[in-house]
Each structure stands twice: as structure tokens, then as C-alpha cells.
């Protein structure tokens, strides 16, 4: 009787986990938790009293935080491609997608510089 109860609980949890609304709510909750953990010091004032310096400082700290997170995700993506090659399931479109994505992400400031310089 105990295993039947356990089985029904597992089945119920599986059905809940398959619900797209539950997945979306979990993703939003995880995103909010990450945002709550970040401390970019938006309200910091500078010695000159200029608000734009504080905003620039806050945005630069967000940029460096996102670059750190992206580094970890990029390492995991390259490791995933390596594991796919190791097991013989590597597909070249996946490898190209990972490499192009990493190239765009890590050269984003250079790309924006090209557009903003006007040359």
C-alpha cells in the first residue's frame, strides 16, 4: 500500500512538471532569485555628484557579472560538445552554433564599438 501511495505522488509530480505554466513560473522564479542576489550598487553616488557616473558604474558591474556567468556557460557548452564527440554523437551544426555564439557573446563590446564609431 505504501508503494502505491508513493507511485501516485511521483505520477502527480511528473504531471505537474510537464505543465508548461509550471516550467515558466519556475524559470521566472529562478531569474528573480538571480536578480535579487546581484548587488550592483545602483544608488551609489560619486564624488562629483553626477548621476550618469553612478549609472555607468552600475551598468559596468552588470556587464562584468554577465560576462562571468557567460564564461561558465561557455565552458559548459564546449564541454558538452567535447562529450558529444567522445561518445560519437557530435553533429557539426551544434559545434558551429556553439562557436559562433561564443564568438558573438565575447566580442560584443567590439561589435558595438564598430557600430558606434561610425567608421
SVG drawing of the C-alpha trace seen along z (x, -y; Angstrom):
<svg xmlns="http://www.w3.org/2000/svg" viewBox="-2 -67 38 69">
<polyline fill="none" stroke="black" stroke-width="0.4" points="0.0,0.0 2.9,-2.3 4.4,-1.9 1.0,-2.7 0.9,-5.9 4.5,-6.7 3.7,-5.9 0.7,-8.2 2.8,-11.0 5.5,-10.5 3.0,-10.4 1.3,-13.6 4.6,-15.4 5.6,-14.2 2.3,-15.6 2.9,-18.9 6.4,-19.1 5.2,-18.6 2.9,-21.6 4.4,-24.5 3.0,-27.1 4.8,-25.4 8.1,-25.4 7.6,-29.1 6.9,-30.0 10.0,-28.1 12.1,-29.9 10.8,-33.3 11.3,-32.5 14.9,-31.4 15.5,-34.6 14.1,-36.8 16.3,-34.9 19.4,-35.6 18.5,-39.3 17.9,-39.5 21.4,-38.1 23.1,-40.7 24.4,-43.8 25.4,-46.3 25.2,-49.3 22.8,-51.4 22.3,-54.0 25.9,-54.8 26.8,-58.5 30.1,-59.7 32.3,-62.4 31.3,-64.9 27.6,-64.2 27.0,-63.3 24.2,-60.7 25.5,-59.4 28.7,-58.2 26.8,-56.1 24.6,-54.7 27.7,-53.9 29.3,-52.2 26.2,-50.1 25.9,-49.1 29.6,-48.2 29.2,-46.0 26.2,-44.2 28.3,-43.8 31.1,-42.2 28.7,-40.0 27.1,-38.8 30.5,-38.1 31.4,-36.0 28.2,-34.0 28.7,-33.6 32.2,-32.3 30.9,-29.5 28.0,-28.7 30.5,-28.8 32.8,-26.4 29.9,-24.0 28.8,-24.3 32.3,-23.5 32.5,-20.6 29.1,-19.4 30.4,-19.4 33.5,-17.5 31.4,-14.9 29.3,-14.6 32.5,-14.0 33.7,-11.5 30.5,-9.4 30.3,-9.7 27.2,-11.8 28.7,-15.1 26.9,-17.0 28.8,-19.8 25.8,-22.2 25.8,-22.1 29.6,-22.7 29.3,-25.6 26.4,-27.1 28.3,-26.9 31.4,-28.5 29.6,-31.3 27.5,-32.0 30.6,-32.3 32.3,-34.5 29.4,-36.9 29.0,-37.0 32.6,-37.6 33.2,-40.1 30.0,-42.0 31.8,-45.2 34.0,-45.2 31.0,-44.8 29.1,-47.6 32.3,-49.7 32.3,-49.2 28.7,-50.4 29.1,-53.4 32.4,-54.7 30.8,-55.4 33.6,-54.0"/>
</svg>
